[in-house]
Amino acid sequence: MTTTSTETTPVIPLPGRTAALLTGLGALAVTGSALMSWTWTSDYPGDLTYYGSPAGLQWLALIAGLVTLLLLLATQGVPGLRWAAPRHSHNAVLFAATGALAIGWFSALSIANELGGLANLEAGGWVLAAGSLLAVAGALGLPLDRRTAVPLRILDRRLFLLVPIAPAVWFATHAIPDDKPVAPVLTALAGGLAIATGGVLLVQLGHLANTWLRLGTVQRPLPAPRELPSWAEVGLIVVAFAAGLFAITFGIDTEYGELFTGYLLLAAAVVTALGRSGLIARLRALTVKYQAVTTGAAFAAAASFPFTQTSDQYTSVATNILIFATVALGLNIVVGLAGLLDLGYVAFLGVGAYSAALVSGSPASPIHVQFPFWAAVLTGAVVSMVFGVVIGAPTLRLRGDYLAIVTLGFGEIFRITMLNLNGTTGPKITNGSNGIPRIPDLQILGWDLGKPTTVFGVELGRFSNYYLLMLLVTALVVLVFARVGNSRIGRAWVAIREDETAAEAMGINGFRLKLLAFALGACLAGLAGTVQAHVSYTVTPDQYTFAEALPPNSAFLLAAVILGGMGTISGPLAGATLLFLIPKKLEFLADYQLLAFGIALIVLMRVRPEGLIPNRRRQLEFHEAAIPAQPTGDTVALTKAGA
């Protein structure tokens, strides 16, 4: 096995100054197009008909063009801008230009599809498309960090038989009258074959592009930063979190799906570009140096979100994201630390929600009691923990797929049990499919969370109140995860995850520690469930299924942990945020929503199999450099140790 060598060469052979000039002109064209009209009619979402007044997707193009231009000037050594690209890698410029290309061509094709043809593009739309192409072409002519050789990967040749089969089935479908019984079957078959054919061709196209571009990473140590006063470094941390708050707020506040899709494309390109430039690594070093300031700034930025909103429309989305993220973080203890595959974890969220609903004074509750806030929270958390112990005790001696099947069964048993406790097929406790409605709002020390509250002259609505409460719950769960993960118990969980047999051989009680992980994860899920019950006013069994189009459910929770980054704190939080927003914002795709969502997940797992924010160990599992081959001779001298 040999190490992969790298080089710094252009993809398109161009003189350096010419490539930089083309890239700069393309970035300026993309930036300038944001100030021009993209279409002649206001029928397209966002009204892109004005000159000098960017709106919707035009703001994204403006940001993409400016970021590309900034990174280009930084890599060219322009004084005062070198801080933006500490590594001086032109790969950052290429990724930023690719983001501009994605925004430009997505916008042009979306306008054509929505309005009925490319004839609906105005001058700004054509300048955007041409400028983004020019920027990418110029960036490909810059000296890029590349691998010297990437072999072409060819998919199984039998898959390419779909290319002639799919059109044949499509023509056969249209040749058969619609009133024939076989017509719907052939239509579904033609659609499935078309999707499969497109997927095969896209994957193979990606392999071709990878072989042609050969993009890699040349390891360059970051130069020592210029010494700054402490107040300036703290100010940079605050500015970074303020920019993050703005970016997240923009994503949550997007009013239509086309804008959110463009936002995702731009965010992925910009984050990748800043990572390749070395700017994110420089900021990460500052956050490690000032951990207390970083924690305070992160909490302050999150708490400031309701104050940026004029209504509760998007604060409700943020509140549900926090609930989903908190439950995902609890599941991360079970899956990410202890390595237990739990496919029914959403049931613990339901146990906490039902427990809180039964003791919170709902008229539909057969118990007819109303606990105060702290007692309701403890009830939900403790009951969920008890259920975790009861379910875990007889099942955690299983491993792997067997444990996954048992936990999947538990999740379905919980849902069916809640349906049957309706007074007909069982005791009247949960009202069956009707659930427990009219759950009253929480009251904490005389503060009714259901009523608007004025803070610093800003009126916060009901969902803003619950958002701030849920933020405190999330902070508590993060604290528990951080303390437990760095403790002796956390290290024992990691040992069990890596190799349970070896861990037990070293004296670790695997069963007891797995049961502890199961109980703690269930307790944290129940804690979030108590707040969810009061936020939604109603608790019903269909909220806690294995898989649905919208979270929270067990499939989405597990996906949030794996896609975000197992074993980390920020990973599940980022994964849960994306997995909640993407289905909600893609509702404009109607029947193709789940198809687009599935494709997005496949691409994400293909590009980042270790997760969006992985820990170091998991990242090395997927991207560890090849070990150089050891020299061998024709004869091997035996020693006492090697004999």
N, C-alpha and C positions, 0 to 999 in steps of 0.2 A: 504494500500500500504506500502510495507516495502523497506528499503534501500537494495541495492545489496552489499553483503559482499564480501571481497576479501581475498586471502591468497597467500602465497609465497611457492609454492611446484613444484616439477618437474612433467612433463607429463609422462616420462619414469623413473621408479624408479632405479636410478643409484647412486653409491657413488659420492660425489661432485668432488673429484680429478679425478676419472675415466671419468666423463662426460666432465670435462675441458680438460683432455688429449685427448679424442676422438675429441672434437671440434677443438683443436689446431692442431692435426694431419691432420684432414680434411681440415682446412684452409691452412696449409702448402702444402698439396697435390694440392689444387686448384691453389695456387700461383706457385708452381713448374711446373704444367702442362702448364702454359703460356710460359715456356721456352722449351717446347717439341713440336714435330710435332703432329698435330691433324689428318692429312689426308695425303695420299701419292701423291695426284695430286693437281696441281694448278688450276684445273677447278672450285673449290669452291671459291666464292668471297673472296678476301683478301689474298689468297695464304698462307695457314696455314701449309706449309710443312717444315719450317725451324726449326732448333734447336738453342736456345739462341738468337732468334730475334723475339720478339712478334709482331704480326700484327693483325689488325682488332679485332675480337672477343677475341683474346688472351689478348689484353690489358684490356678488361672488366673483364675477369677472374682474371687477376693479381690484379686489383683494388679491386674486390670483396673479394679475399682471404686476401689481406692486411688489408682491413677494418674490416673483421671478426676477424682476429688475433689481431688487435689493440684494438678493443672493448673487446675482451676476456681478454687480459692482463690488461686492465684498470679496468674491473670489479673484477679481481682477486687481485687488489690492488698493482700492480707492481709499484714501485716508479718511478716517472717521467712520467707516462702515466695515472695517475688518472684523469687528466684534461679532458680526452676524454670521460669519463662516470661519470659526477658529481652525477647522481642519483643512480649509482651502480645497475642498473636494468639489469638482464640478458636477458630481452625481446629484448634489442637492439642487443645482440649477435645473438639471434634467427632470427631476421629480416635480419641481414646482411648475415647470413648463408643461409637463404631462397633465398636471391638475388643471392648468388653463385650457389645454386641449380638450380634456374631458368636459369641462364646463361649457366650452364653446360649441362643441359638436352635439352634446346632449341638448343644449338650448335650441340649436338650429333644428335638429331632428324633432324635438318635442313640439316646437312651433309649427313645423310642417305637418306633423301628425295631427295636432289639435285643430289647425285651421284649414288643412286640406291642400298642402303642397308647399314647395320651396318658394313659390311666387309670392308668398305672404311675408317673406323676409325683406326688411328695409336695409338701407346701407349699413347700419350698425351691425346687423346680424352677419352680413357678408364680411365686414372688416374683422369681426370677432373670429369667425371660422378661419379666415385666411391668416390672420395674425397669430393665432394659436398654432397653426401648422408651421408657420415660419419660425416661431420660437422653439418648437421641438426640433425642427430640422437644424437650426443653429446650435442647439444644445448637444445634438448628436455629433457635431463637428468639434466640440470642445474635448480636451484631454480628460477622459473618464477612467475611473478605477474599474478594471475589468479582469476577469479570469482569462488565462491564456487559451484554454480549450474547454468547451462544454459539449459533450457528445449529444447528438440529436436523439431524443426519446420518441419512439414510434409506438403508438397504441396497438393493441391487438388488431391485426389486419382484418379479422372477421367483423370488427365493429364498423369498418368502412363499407360493409355491405348495406348498411342503413342508407347510404347516400343514394343509390338507385332505387331501393325498396320504398323509401318514404314518398317520393314523387309518384311512383306507380300506384301505391295505395290511395294517394290523394286523388289522382285521376279516376281511379275505380270508384271512389266515394261519390264523386260528382257525376259519374255516369249512371248511377243507380237512383231511381226515383225516391223521393223522400218518404213516400208512403210504404215502402218496403220495410219489413221487420228488421232486415239486416243493416239498414242505413245508419241508425244510431250507433250500432256496434262499430261499423267501419269508420264513422266520423271520430269516435273516441280513439280508435286505433290509429287513425291518421294523425290526430293531434299528439298522441304519445310518441309516435315515431318521429314526428317533426321536432319535438322537444329533444328527444334522444339524439337525433342527427345533429341538431344545432349544438348540443353539449359536446358531442364527440369532436366536431369541427373546431369549436372554440378551444377545447383543451389542446388539441393538436396544434392549433395556431399559436397558443401560448408557449408550447414547447419549441416551435420554430423561432418565435421571437426571443426566447431565452437563449437559444443556440446562437442567434445572430448578434444579440446585444452583449451577451457574456458579462453582464454587470456583476461586479463583486465589490469587495472592500479591501483597500490597501490600509494596513494597520499603521496609522500615523499617531504618535503621541500628541495629545493636546498641548500646545505651548502654554507656558505659565501665564496666567492672566495678570493684567496690570493691577497692582495693589490699589484697592479702593478703601475709603473709610468705612467703618462698620455701618454707619447710617445709610451710606449709598448702597451697600450690599443688601441690607434689609429692605431698602426701597425697591431694589430690583425684584426681590421675592414678592413684595406686595403688588408691584406692577404685573408680574407674571400671573398671579392669582386673579387680579382684576381682569386681565385679558382672557383667562380661562372662564371666569364668570360670564363675560360678555359672549364668548363663543357658545357656551352651554345654553345661555338664555336665548340666543339667536336660534339655536336648533330646536329648543322646546317651543318657541313662539312662532315657528313657521306655520303659515296659515293654509298652505296647500302642498300637495305631495310633490309637485315638480320642484318647488323650492327646496324641500327637505332632501330630495334625491341629489340635487346639485350641492347642497350643503355637505352631505356625506362624501361626495366625490372630492370636494375641495378640502375637507378636513383630513381625509386620508392622505391626500397628496402633500398638504402643508406639513402635517406632523411627520411624515416620512422625510420630507426635504429638510426640515429643521433638525431631525435626528441625524441625517447624513452630514449636515453642516457642522455638527458638534455643539450647536447652541443649547440643545436640550441637556447634553451631558454637562455643560458648563453650569446650567441652572440647577441640575441635580446635585452637583457638588456644593452649591450654595445652600440648598435645602438641608443637606447633611450637616453642614457647618452650623446652621442656625435651626435646629430641629424644633425648639420651642416656638420660635417665630413662625416657622412653616406650619405647625399645627394650629396656631392661633389664626394665621392668615387663611388657612383652608376653611376653618370653622366660620370665620367672619364672612368669607366670600359666599359660603353656602347659606348662611343666615340672612345675607343681604338679598337673596333672590326674590322673596315676596315684595320687597320694597321697590323692585324694578318693574312690577306689574301694575297695570291699571284696573285689572279685574281678576276674578278667581278662575277664569277659563283655563289658563295654563298652569296656575298653581295647583289645581287638582291633578293635572298630569304629573307634576313634580312630586306631589305627595304620594301618589301611587308608585312612582319610580322608587322613592325611598323605601316604601314597604317591600316592594319586590327585591330591591338591592339588599335590604337587611335580611330577608329570608335566604337569599342566595349566599350571603356571608355566613349564615348559620350552617347552610349545607356545605360550605367550603370546609368547615371543621370535619364533617363526616367524610367527604369525598377527597378534599384537597390535602388534609393533614393525615387522617387515619386510613385513607384509601378504601373506604367502604362504599360500594356502588349502591346508592339508595334511589330507587325509581318511584317511591311513593311519599317523598318528603313533604309534598304539599298538604298531605293529611294532617301533619302536625300544625301547620298554619290554620287548617280548619278546626282542629281541636281547640286551639287557643281562641279562635273567633267564636265558636259555639259556646265555649265556657264563659267568655265575657258577655255574650249576648244573653245567656240564661240568668246571669246575676246582675245585670245592669238596669233592671226595671222596665224591660219591654212588656207591653200589655199582652203580647203573644207568648210570653214565657210562662210555663206552668209552675215555676218556682215562686214567682211573685215576690222577689226580693230585689233591693237595689243597693249594691255595694258601692262604697266610695271608689274613687279612681284607683288609689293604690291597691285596694283589696281586689278589685276586678283584674288589674294587671297581674297581681300575684296569683290569682286563681287561674287565669289563662296560662301563665308560664308553668306553674306547678303541675296542673293537670296534663299539659303537653309533655312535661318531663316524665311524669308517671307513665303515660302511655308509651313514651320512648323506652323506658325500662321494661315495661310489660311486653312490648313487641320485641325488643332487642334480646331479652334474656333467652328465649328459646330459639332464636334465629341466628344470632351472631356467631354461633359455632360453625355456620356455613361460610363459604368463601366464594368470591368471584361471581360467576353467572348465577349460581344457586341463590346467593344472597340477593342479587338483583331481582330474581323472579319472586322471591318471598316478599320483598318490600313493595314490588309492584302490586302483588296481591293484597297487601295491607292497605295500600292507597285505595283500591277499588272496594275493599270490604268496608272501609270507613264511609265512603260515599254512599254505598248501598244501605248501610246501617242507618245513616242519617235520613235516607228516603223512607225506610221502613218504620222509624219511630214516629208514626203519624196518628196513632190512636186506633188504627184499623188492623194493620199487619203487625203491630207491636205497641208498646206503651206510647202514650202521647207526650213526647218530650220536645221533638224538633219540628213538629208540624209537617213532616215529609217534604215534598217538593216546594211547598209554600215557604218553608224556612221560618226564620224568626224576624219579622219586620218591625218597624217603628222603634228601633233601638235609640234611646235618647242620647243627646250629645254629652260628652264628658264635661265634668265640672271639677276644676283643680283649684283648691283654696279660694272658692268663690268665683273663679274665672270660668265662665261658660264659653266653651270653645265654639259653640254653634252661633254665637253672636259676634258681629264685627267689633274689632278692637282698634283703637287709635294709638299708634306708637310713633313718637317723634313727628307728630302731625300727619302721619300717613295712616289711612284706614285700611286695616287688614281684615279680609273676609274670613269666612268659616274655614275654607281650605288652607288659607295662610296660617291660621292658628294651628290646624292639625299638621301642617308642614313643619312648623317650628317644633312641635311636640315630637314628631317622627324624627326630626333631625337629632334631638337629644337621645332618642332611643337608638338611632343608628350610631351615634358617637359612643354610647354605652356598649353596643355590640362590637364595635371596632376595638374599644379598649379591652374587652374580654378576649377577643381573638388575638390581639397583639400580646397580651400578658400570657395567655395559655400557650400560644404558639412558640414563645421563647422560653418556656418553662421546661422542667424535667419531663413533665407529662407530654408536652408538645413534641419534644425530641423523641420520646418513646413512640408516639403516634407515627412520626415520620419513619422510624425504624420498622414499625409494623407495616407501613405502606410499602416500603422498599422490599422487605423480605420478612414475612411473619415468622417463618420457621427459624431463621437465623436470630430474630429478635427474641423469640421464646427460648432459644438455646442460650442466650446471654442473660437469662433470668427475668425477662419482661413478661408480666402476666397479660398475655394478649387478649383474652376474653374480657377481663375486668376493664382494661383500658379501652377496648372497643365499645363496651357497654357505656363507659363514661362519655366517650365521644358522641354516641347515639343520644344519650340523655341530655347532654349539653346542647347539641344541635337542635333537638326537639324543644328544649326550653326557650332558646332564642327565637325559634319560629313561632312558638306560642305567644311570646312577648309581642312580636309584630302583629300577630293575629288579633290581639285584643284591641289594638288601635284600628286595624282594618275594619273590624265589625262596626265601630262607631263612625268611621269615615263613610262607609257605604250604606249605613242605616239598616241594611238587611243582610242576613246570612242565609244562603241557600246551598244545597248540596252540589249544584252544577257549577259552583265557583271553584271546586276543588277536584278537578279531573286530572288524568294523566297527560292529555294533550288536547289543546284547543287552539283556535286561531290567534287568541290573545292571551297574554300572561295575566296572573300567575298560574302556572300549572307545573307538574313535575318535570315534564320534558323541557320547558323553557328555563326552569331553575337549574337543571343540570347543564343545559347549554350555556347559561350565563356563567357558571363556574368554569367550564372547560374553555369557552371562547375567551373569557376575560383573563384567565390565568390561575390555575389551581395552586393553592397554598399561599396566595398573596392576599393582601387587604384591598388594594386598589383595583385588582383584576376583576373580581366579581362585581364590584360597584360599577366599573365601566361596562362590563358585559351586560349587566342587568339594565343599565340605562339604554344601551343600544337595542337590546332585544325587546324592550318595552316600546321604544319610540318607533323603530322600523315598521312593525306591523300596523301601529296606529297611524303613522304618517303615509303609509302606502295604500290607504283605503281607496285612493283614486284609481287604483288598478283593477278594482272590482274583482272579477272572477280570477284574475291572474295574480292576485295579491300573494297567495301562498307560494305560487311558482316563483315569483320574483324574490320572495323572502328566502326560499330554499336555495336559489342560485347564489344569493348574497352570502349565505352561510357556507356553502361549498367553496366559494372563492376565498372567503376569510380563512377557512381551515386549510386551504391549499397554500395560501400565502403565509399565514402565521399559525402553523400547527401547534406551537407551544402556548398560544394565547396572546391576547393583545398586550398584557402587562405581566409577563411570566417572571418567576423567580430564576435565579442564576442556575440552579440545578436543572430545572426543566428545560431551560433554554439550551444548555449544553447537550441534553439528550437528543435534541433535534439538529443542532448546528455545531457540534463539537468538531474541531479541525481534525483531519485525518492524521493518524500517527505515522511518522516516517518509518519506512521499512528498516529493520535491523540488518546489518551486513551479515551474510552467512558465507561460510567457506565450504570447500569440498569435504574437509575433514572436521570433525567435532571432537575436541579434547574433553574427555570425561573427567569429572572431579568427583569427590565423595558426595558433594551435594547434588550433582547433576547425574550421577550414575543411576 
